Structure formats: C-alpha cells, structure tokens
C-alpha cells in the first residue's frame, strides 16, 4: 500500500482499442433492462451453457449501471430458454456461510501498517505465474470476490489462489511464537466476470467471482467475510466515515509488500473524484470515491476488500479496490475509485452455484 498506481493495464475481449462493446440492434420496445428479460436473465443466473455469450450478444445499451438487452420475442425461443432455466435453477441461500466476518489475531493500530497474523482470514492472494498482482475476498468455501480487471484479461494467466497467507515469503507463517498452518493453494475452476464490465465505459462494473476447483475447509486462519446485507442502503455509510483496506500492494519503497498490510481510509465526497479524474470520467452509482490521504491502496491491491463492521460487529466487504489516479498512490487530495459491492448483491448470489 502507498505510493504507486494501482491500475493494471489490460485489453478487453470486446474492443481492445476503446474497451467499449459493439451494441446489438433491435426495436426500441425490445431493448429492456436485463433484469426485466427473464428469457436471458434466468439462464444467465442459473449458469446455463452459452447463457453469458447469449446475453453479451444481446446488449443494446444501458440505463445508468444496468445493462439493456434485446429481449427475445419468439415464443419457441422463450420456451426453450425457460426450460433450461427451470432445470438448472437452485436456491442460492445455502451457498453463503451462516458465519462470516469474524476476525482473529491481535488488533493493531492501522494506517498503512502490517496486519497481525490471522487478523483478516478472508484475504486471498491471486497468483499469476510468479507474481501476486491482485487480491480478493473469500465469501464462501468455493468463491472469491475480486475485481474484473484482475481476471478478465487474457495475458493475466491465473494459476491459483492462496488462502491463509500473511507473509508471502514464508510458509508456514509465524508471529510472536505462534504459527499458523501451512497456507492453502487452490486452482481456479471458473472465472465469472460481470457481464457489464467495461460497459458503457472502461472499468465500469469492475467486479468478478472466482470459483475454486475444490471446497475450502475453514479454520482460524481461513474464514469468509460477509457480504453487505440485502437491504443495504446509502445511509449505511457517509462521507468522512473511516473504513479499512487490506492488501499486499506497493508500499513507500515502491515494491510490493511481503506482509499483509491494512490502511485506514475515509470515504470521500464523489465530487472530489470527479475533480481529480479526467473530464471524460463519470463516477456512477456502482462506484465509490475513497481515500485521498497519505494512507492508500496501490498497485497490487486491486481486487482486495474495503471493509466495514456491521451491527453484529462482523466485517463485511463494502467495496472492491478498482483504480486510482495517474499521479500515483498516497497523494493528498487524490482519492481512488472502488466498486460498491452492495449494488451487486443480487448478481453475486445469483452467479454462485453448487
């Protein structure tokens, strides 16, 4: 964490020049929000084969952060898609753990400092060949929440994710005569990028799920974090409220941190982000403006969580680290942009499968 650009360069698989997808064409009355088109939305949520490709080909625009699609009107098509949906749909309530957000370890003063061993047991390191370029949050025994730009680009060859880690260079990790179990490496089975990623603008809807190849067994050092409550509202957070960000990103030295670090950040006024970013950037309803002080996230922290405590004093993932300014990290008055997780609660739950 600290002084460097957290943004990763990437190519999208839609348009490598602009990052904007070519839109489908259909009569205006057929171009509706995806959530209002069960023929495409239901198979997509049920993870039916080719459902993502079908939905992507049908995108005809957007309303704010929500995609619009050319909704099928042919009765035979609608009926066949409905049958697929019925066969594959399952109740999603049991996919999320009953217990979450319980932190362990000895509390430390935060602000760009080292976290203690086991303090944030949901933290995941995404390994790309020999480097850790992004982080993520364990939300269940099979799923990790991260940023779409960390996993959507073909050149980012994902190999595995690591759980239960603290100091990247040692295994097992030990602190104050206490040692954690050896960390766990799990292969990636599937990556689920939000279908609206980079639509209509670059790094919009910057959120993704990683499905692990095998179920993870929880212990003191591997635990899931909570998602925001389904009734989460804007009143839950306010400008200048303090939140926590965690990661192995770059520090003051310009190198990635060997030890997991935690920073105390303030939620910034959205108008600050509008002022410091290029004139063609528009902060939308699914993005949050956070930071702007000497403590900051940086390159390597992308995909990691910004956390807050709920009423039960358990941590939930408020936002996912997305991108910062070109000037760098840790510059006073230069906050960064994060993806608000609450806006994607439905998508996350509906994208998970057994």
N, C-alpha and C positions, 0 to 999 in steps of 0.2 A: 504494500500500500504506500502511496505518496506520490512522488513527482515524476510521472510519465504518462503518456497517452494510453488509456486502457483500451482504445479501439483496435480491433483486429481487421486487417484488410481482407476482403473476400469477394468472390464472384457469386452471383446468384445463378440458379439454374433456369431463370426466366429470361433475363436480359442482362448480359454481362456488362453492357455499357451504362445503362441507366438504373438497373435494379427494379424497373417497373414492368409489370406483366402486360402483354398484349391482351386486351379485353375482348370477350365474346360479344356478339351482336344478337339481339333478339328484340321483339316488340316491347315497348316500354312497360306494358302491363304484365309481361312475363319476367321482367328484371326486378326481383324482390330480394329482401334480406335473406341470407341463407337460413336463418332460424325460422323463417316463415315458409320454407320449402321442404316439407318432410321427405319428399321423394329423394332429395340429395342429402339433407342433414341427417336423417335417421341412419342410412347405411354408413355415412361417414363416422358418426358417433359409435356405431356398432363395429367399426373397423372391418367392414366387408371388403373383399378384394376389389381393387381398382376404384374404390369409392373416393379416395383422395384425388386421383387423376381426373375422375369424372367431375368432381366439384371444382377443381382448378380450371378445367377447360370451360366451365360454365360461368366463370366470374365475369360480370358485366359492369361492375362499378362498386361503389362503396357509399355508405352513409356514416360519416364520422369514422369510427374504428371498425365498423361492421361491414362485412362483405355482402355484395348483392350478386345473385346468380340468375342465369336464365333457367327458370324452373320448368321442368318438363310438363307438357300438357297432354301428351299422348297417353291414353288410358292404359294401353298394354305396357308401356314403359313404366308408368307409375305403379302398376300392379306387380310387375316383376321386381322392382326395387323394394317395394313394401314387403314382399315375401322374403327377400334376402335379409331385410332388417329384422323381421319377426324371428327368423331362425337364429340370428346372431346376438340379438339384444339380451343383456343380462342386467340385473340390478347392480348398481355401482356402489351402493352404500357400504358394502362389506369389504371393498377394496382398500379403503383407507383405515389405518390402525386406530383403535379406540384410544390408545395412549400416545401422546406426541408432545414435543416441545419441552421435554424435561431435561434441563441441562445439568451437567455434573461438573466435577472439578472444583478447584478453589477459585472463587471470584477474584478478579484483578481489576485495577483501575484501567480504563480503556482510553483510547485516543492514539491509535497507531502503535499500540503495544502488543507484545506477544500474548496470545490466549494461553490459558493453562491447559495441561494435559486432560483431554476428555471434556473440556468445557462446552464445546459445541459439537456433539456427537453425530449430527446430521450432515456435517460438512463433507463434501465429496471432491476429490481431485480428478479432473479429466485428463488422462494421459494420452498424448499424441506422439507415438513413437517414443522419443527420448525426453520429451518436454511436457511440463504441466502448463497449459496455456489458458485454461478456464477452470472455474469451479462449478459446483452445483449443490443442490439440497436434496437429501434423501427424504421422500414424502411417504414411502411405503416400502415393503420388503422387495418390491420389484421395480419401483420407479424413482427416477431422479429428475428434479426440475432444474432447468438451466436456461441459458439464452439461446435463441435460434441461431444467431450468428456464430455461435461456438460449434455448431454441429451441422449446419446446412451446406457449408462449402465443401466441394469435393476434395480440395487439397488438404483439408484438415482430416488426416487419416486417423480416425479414432481407433484405438486398440482396446482399451479397457478403462474402467473407472476404479478408483481406490477409495475404500472406506476405512474408517478407524485410524486415519493418519493424523499426525500432528507435526512431527519433524520429518521432512521429506527424505533426508539423507540417512536416517536410521530406522531400523526395524528389528526388534520392537522399540517403541518409544518409551523412555523413562524420564521421570522428573521427581526430585525430592525423595529418592529411594523407592518410588512407586513405578512399576512398569505395566504398560497396557499389553494386551495380547497382540500378536503379530497382525499387521494390517491385512485387509482382505482385498484382493484384486478380482474383479468380476468383468467378464466380457460383455459387450453390448449386443443385445439381440435385435433391437429395433430403435430407430430414432423417429419421433413424431414431432415434426415442425408445424407450428401453427399455420394453417392454410393461408392466412392473411399476412404472413411475414413478407415485408418489403412492399406491401400494397396498402395505400397508393404511393407511399414514399419509402425510401430506404430506411431500414431498421425500425419500421413500424411493426407492431405485434411481435416484438423480439422475445419470443418465449418458445420453449420446446420441452418435450419429455424424452427421457432415455429409459427404455425398458431393458432391464438387466436379463441376462441369459438364465440366471438362476436366482431363486429366492434367497434373500439375505436374512440370516438369523441375528436378531438384536442382542446386544449386550450393553454393558455400561458405557462402552466407547463407540457403539454404533446404534443410534436411535433416530427415528424420524422426527422431523419438525412438523408443526401443524400448518394447515392452510388457513387463510382468513376465514372467518365464519361466513356462511352463505348469505347472511343478512348484513354483511359488512357495508357500512356507508361512509361517505366522506367525512362525517363528523367524528369518526374513529381516530383520525389523525388531523393535525393542524400545522400551519406554518410555524417554524421555530421549534417544533417538537423534536426531541432527540431520539434517534434510532441507532441500531448497531449494524455494521457491515463487517463481513469476515472474508478472509482470503489469503492466498499465498502470493499476491501480486507484488509488483515492484515497490521498493522502499526508497528512502532518501538516497541510497547509494546507486540507484538505477538498476539494481538487479532484483530478480525475483526472491522473495523471502523463503528461507529454508523452513522456518517455523510459522505455523498458522498465526495470523495477526488479526486483531479486531480494532475497529475505529468507531469512534462516537461521532455521528453526523447529525446535522439539523435539516429538517425538511425546509426547503427554500420556497419562496414565492415563485410561481410559474413564470411571472413576468421577468424574473432575473434570467431564466434560461432563454426566454425569447430575446432578451437584450444581448446576451453574450454569444449566442449561436448565430450562424449566417441568416440573412434575411429570408432565405427560402425555407428555413426550418420552422415548422409549426408544431409546438407541443400539443399533443392531442389528449383525449380523455383517458387513454390507457397508459400514459407515461407520467412519471413523477420527476420533479426537479429537487434534487437532494444534494447537500454539501455546500461547498463554497468557502471552506476554511482550510487550515493547514493540514488537517487530518482528512484523508480522502481514499477512495478506491483508485486503482491504477491498472496498467496493463497486467494481465494475468488474473485479475479479479472478476473479469466478465463471467456472467452466469451464476455467480455466487449470490447468497442471500443478503438482503437488508431485512433486519428482524425487529420485531416489537413484541412486547408482552401483552397477552390477552387478559381478560378479567380473572382467569384462573391462575394467573402468573406463569403461564406457559408461553414459550416463544412460538410465534407464527411468522411465516415468510411474507413480509409486506411487499417486497419488490425484488426484482432480479436486476443485477448490475448490467447495464447496456452499453453506454458510450459517454465519452467526455469531450471536452473542447480540444482543438488542435494545439492550443498553447501548452497543454500538459496537465499534470495532476497536482493537487495540493496548492493551487494558486488561489489566494484570497479573492472572493467575489466571483469565482468561476465554478459553479456547481456542475454536476453531471446529470445525465438522464438515465432513469431506471424504469423498468416495466412494472406497472402495478399489477400484482398477482390477483387481487380481488376481482378485477374486471374479467379474469379468465377462469374463475372458479368453475363455471359450468363446463367450459371446454376441457379443463383438466380432468374433471370427474368423468366426463363422457368419453374421453380419449383413452382412459385406462381399461384394461381387460384382464381377465383371469389368466 
